[in-house]
Amino acid sequence: MLIYNERFKLRESDFDEFDNLKPSAFLDFFQSVASTHATLKGMGFDDMIKKNIAWVLTKVKLDAYKRVKAKDTIIVETIPRPKGLIDYTRDYYIYDEENELIAKGSSQWVHIDFTTRKLLRPTIDFTEEFSPRDAYETRKIERVPAVDTYEIGKYVTTRNDIDHNGHVNNLRYADMVLAFEKKNPAPVRSFIINFSVECHENETLTIYSDGDTLFTGKKQDGTVSFTAKLIRENY
């Protein structure tokens, strides 16, 4: 059965000033187990780059249900779905040591030509039995609309933001939202981010908000790079 899990000990750096797990920390755990599982199955970065193909994240979402604290141990489980017409879906579950659900999530990935950056139709797939379990009723992650009601900040990308795909890593966009959202001591209840256009080093992104839950990052020419929806609620 195509299921992989890994244990992590939470670090102080995974939390914000209110001791809430950051959105980027959730995404970091998702990214880590997805990468390790793909590598174990012969579909990781090193395997794919030999074919001049890269995995690129297009959408990710999460829903959180339970608070955690630094030094807690969590178990992160990932379950890939069969390939679609243009993308791959992968689900995630985060549990505590008592097997209580802390959070769940899902992500959509595509293949691109590493040189031209053009989208490729998926041609490879896992050969083992897929789990019948789905994190959500629909495997398609919802579209987050772009907003420009209020300009709330600007962010200049640096070398520290770039990953081995040669663009800004998905975690950094989550941190941009955290950096410019209104201070709120409540933990993350749900987070969705859509990636539209990749960003590279030394690009300026203007961050906009609707004043509530929606965020948008635009390049200097007005092109939308990402949109996000962040909901905070106590639980």
N, C-alpha and C positions, 0 to 999 in steps of 0.2 A: 504494500500500500504506500502511495506517495505522500508520506507525512514525515516531517523533520522537526526536531525541537532541540533547543539549546538553553542552557542556564546562564543567567547573568546576575551579577551583584550590582545593585544600583549605587551610583556614585553621587557625591554632592553636586558635581557639575551637571548632573541630569535634571536638576531642579531649579526653579526660578526663585525670586526673592521671597515669595510666599510659601515656599516649600511644596510647590506643585510640580509634578513631572512636566517638563517642557514638551510642546508639540514635536520639536525636533528630536527629542529623546525617543519618543515612540517611533518616529520614522527611522531613527538610527537602528533600533532593534529590528524593525521590519527589514531594512536594507541588509543588515548583517546576516540574518538567517537566510534570506533569499539568495544572497551571494554565495554563502557557504553551501547551501543545498544545490544550487545550480552547478557549482564547481564539482561537488561530489558526483553529480550525474553527467559530467563531461560537457556541460553547457555554460561554464563560467567565463569570466573575462578572457583569460589566457587562451582557452579553447576557441572562443568565438573570434578573437582578434586575428587568429591565424587565417580565418575566412574573410577578414576585413569587415566583420559584423560587430556591432555593439548593441547591448541591451540599453534601452532608454525608457525611463519612467514617464508616463503621460498623465496619470491620475493616481491619487492615493487618498484614502479616507480612514478614519478611525472613530470609534465610540468607546468612551471610558466609563467605568462603573464603580471603581473602588480606588481609594487613595492608597498610596504607598509612601515609603520613606527611604532615605539613604541607608545603605547597607542591607536592605531587604534583598532577598534572592527571588528572582522571577524566572518563570519558564516560558519561553517564546516558541510557539509552534507555527509552522507554515505549511500550507497545503496548496499546491499548484492545481490549476484547472486545465482541461484540454484546450489546445490553441483555438483561437477564433479565426475569423476571416482576415483580420489585420492586426490582432493583438493577443496578448497572453494575460490571463488573470491569475492572481495569487492571493490567497487569504491568509490571515494571521489571527492568532489567539494568544493572549498573555495571561498567565495564571500565577497565583502565589503558591507558596509551598504547601498550602492546604488544598490546592487544586480549585480554588475559587477564581472565577473569571474577573480579571482586572480590566481588560480591554479587548476589543477585537477590531479587525480592520481588513482592508482589501486594497489591491493595487493593480493597475493595468500597465503593461509593458509592450513596447514595440521593438522591432529590429531596424537599425539604420545602417547604411553603408558608412563605414567609419571615415572614409576619405571624402565622399561627396556629401554626406549627411542626409542623403535622400532615404525616404521610408522604403522598407522592403517588406514584401509579403512573407509571413512566417512559413518556413519550410520544415523546421524540425519540431519534434515534440517528445515528451517523455514516453517511454515504452512500457512502464509498469502500470499497475492498476490504479486508477484515480479514486480518491475518496468520494463517497456520495454526499459528504457534508458541505454545505455552503454557508459562509458567514452571513450573507444577506440573500433576500429573496431574489433580487435581480443582480446579475454579475456586472452590469454596467454601472459605473460610478457616475453620479449625477453631475451635470454641467453647472459650474458656478458662473453667474453672469459678471461681466466687467462693470466696474463703477468708477466714477470720477467726481463724486460729490465734494469730497474734501481731500486736499493734498495734505498728507500727514508726515511726510519725510522723504529724504533722498538717501540712496545707498549706492556707494561706489564699490564695485566688486574688486577683489584683490586675489593674489596668487593663493592665499589661504582658502579661498572659496572653491577652487578648481579641483576636480577629481580626475581619475585616469581616462575618462571619456573626453577630456579636454574642455569641459564646460562647468558651470556652477552646479555643485551638487544639490540634490533636492532638499537636504537638511537646511541649507543656508536660506532658502526661501521661507521656510517655517520660522527661522530665527529673525528674518526681516519683519514678518508679521508681529512677532513677539516684541521686537524692538520699538515698533511704532504704534501698537494698539494702546488704547486707554488702559491705565493701571486697573487691574481687577483681581482681587484676592481669591476669587473662586477658581477651582480647578477646571481643566479642559473637559467638557462633556463630549463634544464632537469637533472634528476638524476634517475639512476636505480641501484639497489643493489640486488645481488643474494646471498643467504645464503646456504652454502654447509655443513659445519660441525660446531656444536655448540662449544663455548669456555666457560671455567670456570675460577674461580678465580686463579690468579697467573700463568697465561699462557703468554708466549711471542709470539707476532705476529710480523712478519717481513712484512712491507708494501712495495709493489713494484708498479711501474708505467711504462707506455710506454712513458712517457715524455709529454703526452698530456691529454687525457680524461679518460684513463683506469687505474684502480687500483686493486690490489690484496693483500689480507692478507693471509699469510701462517704461519702455526704452525711450531714449531722447527723441527718436523720430515718431513717437506715439504708438509704436507697436506694443501690443499686450504680450508680456512675457509669461505672467502667471495670474491666476485668480484664486482666491481662497475664501473659505467660510469657517469662522471660528466661533463656537458657542461655549461659554463658560457657565457652569451651574454647580452648586454644591450637591454632593451626594454622600 
